[in-house]
């Protein structure tokens, strides 16, 4: 899945300001639910998620009393959505969807409704994804009537990891809520956009969460575990202020795409904003956004500088035998030598411009003008060549669009991307004309951050 202009909602009416970025290796939120719940038979969980790893077994909500007594909600290694509980080592309930969830560009809204007192077995657990109830399961075992759900009881709860120890969630979460003693459906948390038909969030602050319920809005960067409903806060484990993100389900930001990793063989982290390139792969990682028009700006911070580059490319690396962005027809990038190169797709390269070199911790800004077919590069906020470099009209490229491309042509490099919501500490505070982004350098007038609000307006 990739994002084009038609994949976005220009204005939702209700906006979620922040999400929390989980690193997939050590970050989570935990707390012990310290009071008897209003009900341990009936409750509703709702959360918005954006996956960064398409295939990992990753838990986003669970309670582990012991290995034989546990409840968990997760994506399996087969990318199925799973809800399960064991009591005394035996399965009390287990639902796994037939549907696979591998899209790393989109936000999913997941609602899990428990009502084990219900007289109809199939109504005791309901799963909704993006407003639609899931009805097709590879495994389908419902709880017995009045089965206690451990997630609702006086037990330690983990968000973003299995027992705060393994199977860490890799991606973003927003508007996480547990409503105790109410079996709600998805319409309590979202609605379909009347123009686009896309499922979108609504204001849920008026909901009463009940005893042991909670609401995480992630709006306080210094306290990402804050329970906005007034309950006991969660403890942040390996989460920092830089893990607060403006990439949300109402304004989806571009990231790098781990599904395009055949040749790059890169290691992705920080919500797919940071990569460690494959050693000597001479290949690029591409973006989740495909661009056909408009004026766009982003920054790249090179945390090492063996032989990195950043630029644009028209096709994913796995469909090109030449393997590197600067080796693809109409692909173009700036190298650490300061040379801006493009090639003919057969191994021949052409130097289009030569600017100053860059090295470790330098930040390269890129302004891409797809209306005037130009690209401009900046080094630590200063433009490199005021006239820019001409590029092929996107309509004349292989697939009629460009993607952002970043990688190395030799050695191995660590690279961090800033499409407006950086995973590293950035004090620049510069935003685009719509107020989006946090950049080291000033955003050129008329250029915009790569997010779905801007894409819907200008892309």
C-alpha positions in Angstrom: 0.0 0.0 0.0 1.2 3.5 -0.9 -0.3 6.9 -0.4 -1.5 9.1 -3.2 -3.5 12.3 -3.0 -6.8 10.5 -3.3 -6.0 8.4 -0.3 -6.4 11.3 2.1 -9.0 13.4 3.8 -8.4 17.2 3.5 -10.3 18.1 6.6 -11.9 15.7 9.1 -13.7 18.2 11.3 -12.1 16.5 14.4 -8.3 16.2 14.7 -6.1 14.2 16.9 -2.9 16.1 17.7 -0.5 13.5 18.7 0.5 9.8 18.7 3.1 7.8 20.5 5.9 6.2 18.6 7.0 2.7 19.8 10.4 1.4 18.7 9.7 -2.3 18.5 12.6 -3.2 20.7 12.2 -1.8 24.2 9.4 0.8 24.6 6.1 0.2 26.3 3.6 1.5 28.9 2.7 -0.4 32.0 0.7 0.0 35.2 -1.0 -2.2 37.8 -4.8 -1.8 37.8 -5.3 -1.2 41.5 -9.0 -1.5 42.1 -11.8 -3.9 41.4 -13.2 -3.1 38.0 -16.8 -2.0 37.4 -17.0 -5.3 35.5 -14.6 -8.1 34.6 -17.1 -9.4 32.0 -17.9 -6.4 29.9 -15.6 -3.7 28.4 -14.5 -2.1 25.2 -11.0 -1.3 24.0 -10.4 1.2 21.1 -7.1 2.3 19.6 -5.6 3.7 16.4 -2.5 2.0 15.2 0.0 2.5 12.4 2.3 -0.5 12.0 6.0 -0.1 11.1 6.9 -3.8 10.8 4.6 -5.6 8.4 5.2 -9.1 9.7 6.5 -9.2 13.3 4.6 -10.9 16.2 3.9 -7.7 18.1 1.6 -7.2 21.1 -0.2 -3.9 21.7 -2.3 -4.8 24.8 -2.0 -7.6 27.3 -2.1 -8.8 30.9 0.2 -11.6 31.9 -0.5 -13.1 35.3 1.7 -16.1 34.5 2.5 -18.0 31.3 -0.5 -20.2 31.9 -2.8 -17.2 32.7 -2.7 -14.5 30.2 -4.7 -12.3 27.9 -3.3 -10.6 24.8 -4.3 -8.6 21.7 -1.6 -8.6 19.0 -0.6 -8.9 15.4 0.8 -12.4 14.8 3.9 -13.1 12.7 1.4 -14.1 9.9 0.0 -10.5 10.2 -3.3 -11.7 11.6 -5.1 -9.7 14.3 -5.5 -11.9 17.4 -7.4 -11.8 20.7 -6.8 -14.7 23.1 -6.8 -15.7 26.7 -5.4 -18.7 28.6 -6.5 -19.8 32.0 -4.6 -22.6 33.8 -2.8 -23.3 30.5 -6.1 -24.0 28.6 -7.5 -21.6 26.0 -10.5 -19.7 27.2 -11.0 -17.8 24.0 -9.1 -17.3 20.8 -9.9 -15.3 17.7 -7.5 -14.8 14.8 -8.6 -13.0 11.6 -8.2 -14.5 8.2 -7.4 -11.0 7.0 -3.7 -10.0 7.0 -2.6 -6.6 8.2 0.6 -5.6 6.5 0.0 -2.0 5.4 2.7 0.2 6.9 1.4 3.4 5.3 -2.1 3.4 6.8 -3.7 3.9 10.2 -5.9 1.1 11.5 -8.7 1.7 14.0 -9.2 -1.4 16.1 -12.1 -1.9 18.5 -12.4 -5.0 20.7 -15.7 -5.5 22.6 -16.0 -8.0 25.4 -19.4 -9.0 26.8 -19.0 -12.5 28.2 -22.4 -12.4 30.0 -24.1 -12.4 26.6 -26.2 -15.4 25.9 -24.9 -15.7 22.3 -21.3 -17.0 22.1 -20.4 -15.1 19.0 -21.5 -11.8 20.6 -19.1 -12.3 23.6 -16.2 -10.9 21.7 -16.5 -8.6 18.7 -13.6 -7.1 16.6 -14.0 -4.1 14.5 -11.4 -2.7 12.1 -12.0 0.7 10.5 -15.6 0.7 11.4 -16.5 -2.8 10.1 -16.9 -5.9 12.2 -14.6 -8.8 11.4 -16.5 -12.0 10.7 -13.9 -14.3 9.0 -11.5 -16.0 11.4 -8.7 -18.6 11.0 -9.2 -19.5 14.6 -12.6 -18.9 16.3 -13.1 -20.0 19.9 -15.4 -17.9 22.0 -15.4 -17.7 25.8 -17.9 -19.6 28.0 -20.7 -17.5 29.4 -19.5 -15.2 32.3 -15.8 -16.0 31.7 -13.7 -13.4 33.5 -11.5 -11.4 31.2 -8.1 -10.9 32.8 -7.5 -7.7 30.9 -10.3 -6.1 33.0 -9.2 -7.4 36.4 -6.8 -6.2 39.1 -3.6 -7.2 37.2 -0.6 -5.5 35.6 -1.3 -4.3 32.1 1.2 -3.7 29.3 0.7 -1.6 26.2 3.1 -2.0 23.4 4.8 -5.2 24.6 4.2 -8.8 25.8 4.5 -8.5 29.6 6.9 -5.5 29.1 9.6 -8.0 28.1 9.2 -9.1 24.5 7.2 -8.9 21.2 7.3 -5.1 21.3 5.0 -3.1 19.1 6.7 -1.3 16.3 4.8 1.7 15.1 2.4 4.4 16.3 -0.6 4.5 18.6 -3.2 7.2 19.0 -6.4 7.7 21.0 -6.1 4.6 23.2 -9.1 4.0 25.4 -10.5 1.3 27.7 -14.2 1.8 28.6 -15.1 -0.6 31.4 -18.6 -2.1 31.9 -19.8 -1.0 28.5 -20.0 -3.1 25.3 -19.7 -0.5 22.6 -19.4 -0.8 18.9 -17.1 1.1 16.6 -19.5 4.0 16.1 -18.8 5.2 19.7 -15.2 6.0 18.5 -15.4 6.8 14.8 -17.5 7.5 11.7 -17.3 7.3 7.9 -16.3 10.6 6.2 -19.3 11.7 4.2 -17.2 12.8 1.2 -14.4 10.2 0.9 -16.0 7.2 2.8 -12.8 6.9 4.9 -13.3 5.8 8.5 -12.2 8.6 10.8 -12.1 9.3 14.6 -14.5 11.4 16.6 -14.2 13.2 19.9 -14.4 10.6 22.6 -13.6 12.8 25.6 -17.2 12.6 26.9 -17.0 8.8 27.3 -17.1 7.6 30.9 -14.3 5.0 31.2 -15.3 3.4 34.5 -13.2 1.8 37.2 -9.8 0.6 35.7 -10.7 2.4 32.4 -8.2 4.8 31.0 -7.7 7.2 28.1 -4.3 7.9 26.5 -4.2 11.0 24.2 -0.3 11.4 24.2 -0.6 15.2 24.3 1.9 15.7 27.1 5.4 14.9 25.7 6.9 14.9 29.2 4.3 12.3 30.4 3.2 10.1 27.5 1.6 7.7 30.0 -0.8 10.4 31.2 -4.3 9.0 31.8 -6.4 11.9 30.4 -9.5 10.5 32.0 -8.0 11.3 35.4 -6.9 7.8 36.5 -3.5 6.5 37.5 -0.9 7.2 34.9 1.0 4.5 33.0 4.8 4.2 33.5 6.8 5.0 30.4 9.5 2.4 29.6 12.2 3.6 27.2 9.9 6.3 25.9 11.0 9.9 25.6 9.6 13.3 24.5 10.9 12.6 21.0 8.5 9.6 20.8 5.6 12.0 20.8 4.6 12.3 17.1 2.3 14.5 15.0 1.8 11.5 12.7 -1.8 10.6 13.5 -4.9 9.0 12.1 -6.2 12.5 11.1 -2.9 13.6 9.5 -0.9 10.7 8.3 2.8 11.5 7.6 5.1 9.9 5.1 7.7 7.4 6.3 10.1 5.0 4.6 8.7 1.8 3.3 10.1 -1.5 4.7 8.2 -3.5 2.1 10.6 -2.0 -0.4 13.7 -3.7 1.0 14.7 -6.4 -1.3 17.9 -4.8 -2.5 18.5 -2.2 0.3 18.5 -4.9 3.0 18.1 -2.0 5.5 17.2 -2.2 9.2 14.3 0.0 10.0 13.5 1.7 13.3 11.9 4.7 15.0 8.6 4.3 13.2 10.3 3.8 9.8 12.1 7.1 10.0 15.5 5.7 10.7 17.5 3.1 8.7 20.8 1.3 8.9 21.6 0.5 5.3 22.8 -2.9 4.2 26.5 -3.0 4.0 27.7 -2.1 0.5 24.3 -2.7 -1.1 24.3 0.4 -3.4 20.6 0.6 -3.0 17.9 2.9 -1.7 14.9 2.7 0.6 11.8 4.5 -0.8 8.9 6.3 0.8 5.3 5.4 1.5 4.1 8.5 -0.5 4.2 8.6 -4.3 4.2 12.1 -5.7 2.8 13.3 -9.0 2.6 17.1 -8.5 3.0 19.9 -5.9 5.9 21.3 -4.0 7.4 19.2 -1.1 10.0 19.6 1.5 11.8 17.2 3.9 15.1 16.9 5.7 17.6 14.0 6.0 20.0 13.7 8.9 23.1 11.6 8.2 24.2 9.9 11.5 27.1 8.4 9.6 28.6 9.3 6.2 30.4 6.4 4.5 28.7 7.1 1.1 25.1 8.2 1.7 22.7 9.9 -0.7 19.2 11.4 -0.7 17.0 12.2 -3.6 14.1 10.8 -5.6 13.3 7.7 -7.7 10.4 6.6 -10.0 10.2 2.9 -9.1 10.9 0.7 -6.0 14.3 -0.8 -5.8 13.0 -4.4 -5.9 11.7 -3.9 -9.4 14.9 -2.5 -10.8 18.0 -4.7 -11.5 20.3 -1.7 -11.2 19.6 -1.6 -7.5 20.5 2.0 -6.6 18.4 5.1 -6.8 21.1 7.0 -8.7 21.3 4.0 -11.1 17.7 4.1 -12.1 16.4 5.9 -15.2 15.2 9.3 -13.9 16.4 8.6 -10.4 18.4 11.4 -8.9 20.3 12.1 -5.7 22.9 14.2 -4.0 26.0 12.3 -2.7 28.3 13.1 0.2 30.8 14.4 -2.3 28.3 17.2 -3.2 27.6 15.8 -6.6 24.1 15.5 -7.9 23.9 12.6 -10.2 21.3 10.9 -12.4 21.8 7.8 -14.6 20.5 6.1 -17.7 19.4 2.9 -15.9 22.3 0.9 -17.4 25.1 1.9 -15.1 26.1 5.2 -16.8 25.9 8.3 -14.6 25.7 12.0 -15.4 26.8 14.7 -12.9 24.2 17.4 -13.0 25.7 19.7 -10.4 28.4 19.8 -7.8 27.9 21.5 -4.5 29.7 21.4 -1.1 30.3 18.1 0.6 28.5 16.9 3.7 29.4 14.5 6.5 28.2 13.0 9.8 25.3 14.9 11.5 24.8 17.3 8.6 21.2 17.8 7.7 20.3 17.9 4.0 17.0 19.6 3.1 15.3 18.8 -0.1 12.7 21.0 -1.9 11.0 19.1 -4.7 9.0 21.1 -7.2 6.9 18.8 -9.3 5.0 21.7 -10.9 8.2 23.3 -12.2 10.2 20.0 -12.5 13.1 21.2 -10.3 14.8 19.9 -7.2 16.8 22.0 -4.7 19.2 20.9 -1.9 20.0 22.6 1.3 22.9 21.9 3.7 22.1 22.8 7.4 19.6 25.4 6.3 21.6 27.0 3.5 20.7 26.5 -0.2 23.1 24.7 -2.4 22.7 26.2 -5.9 19.9 28.7 -6.1 18.9 27.6 -9.6 18.3 24.0 -8.5 18.5 21.0 -10.8 16.1 20.1 -13.5 14.3 16.7 -13.3 12.1 14.7 -15.7 8.4 15.5 -15.5 6.9 12.9 -13.3 4.3 12.1 -16.0 7.2 10.9 -18.3 8.8 8.6 -15.7 8.3 4.8 -15.6 5.2 4.9 -13.5 4.2 8.6 -13.6 5.4 9.5 -10.1 8.4 9.9 -7.8 9.2 8.6 -4.4 11.7 9.9 -1.9 14.9 7.8 -2.0 17.6 7.5 0.6 20.5 5.0 0.9 24.2 4.4 0.3 26.4 3.6 -2.7 29.1 2.0 -0.6 29.8 1.0 2.9 27.0 1.2 5.5 25.2 4.3 6.8 22.7 5.3 9.5 20.2 7.8 8.2 17.2 9.5 9.9 14.4 11.1 7.9 12.3 14.1 8.9 9.1 14.4 6.9 7.8 16.9 9.5 7.6 14.8 12.7 11.2 13.8 13.4 12.3 10.9 15.6 15.3 12.8 16.8 15.4 16.0 18.9 15.0 19.0 16.6 15.1 22.5 18.1 14.8 24.3 14.7 11.0 24.7 15.1 10.5 25.6 11.4 7.2 24.6 9.9 5.5 24.9 6.4 2.9 27.5 5.4 0.1 25.3 6.9 1.9 25.1 10.3 3.0 21.5 9.9 6.5 20.2 10.6 9.6 20.8 12.8 12.6 21.4 10.7 16.2 22.6 11.2 16.0 24.9 8.2 13.4 27.3 7.0 10.8 25.7 4.7 10.9 27.5 1.3 7.7 29.5 0.6 5.1 27.4 -1.2 6.6 24.0 -0.2 4.9 21.7 2.2 5.5 18.8 4.6 4.6 15.3 3.4 1.4 14.5 5.2 -2.1 13.6 4.0 -3.6 17.0 4.8 -1.1 18.7 2.6 -1.3 15.9 0.0 -5.1 16.3 -0.3 -4.7 20.1 -0.8 -1.7 20.2 -3.1 -1.0 16.7 -4.4 
